[in-house]
Amino acid sequence: MKLTYMTPGNYEKQHYDQLTLLLIQRVLTGLETVCELVT
């Protein structure tokens, strides 16, 4: 577990990390549905 200090920069980075994770999850679920449709 990382210690994050609530400085604006760190907060923004954390926020972008969360957005990236959400994006990756969406892409992965999208790929799964595509694979299901193809097979």
N, C-alpha and C positions, 0 to 999 in steps of 0.2 A: 504494500500500500504506500503510495507516494504522499508526501506532505506537500500540499499546495497552499501557498500563501495567497491571500485574496488581493493581489495587486491586479490592476486592470489588464496588464499583459497576460498574466497567467490565467485570469478568468477568460479572456478571449480565446487563448489557446485551448483551454478546457472545452469551451463552447464549440470551437471548430472541430476538436477531436470527437465530441459527441455527434456533430453533424456528419463527420466522415464515417463514423461507425454506423449511423443510421443509413447513410447512402450505401455503404458496403452491404449492409443487411438487405436493403431493398434490391440491390443488384443481384445478390445471391438468391433471394426468393424468386426474383424474376427469371433467373437462369433455371431454377428448379422447375418453374411452371413451363418454361419453353421446352425443357427436356421432356417433361411429362407429355406435352402436346406432341412432340416429335415422335416419341416412342409409342 
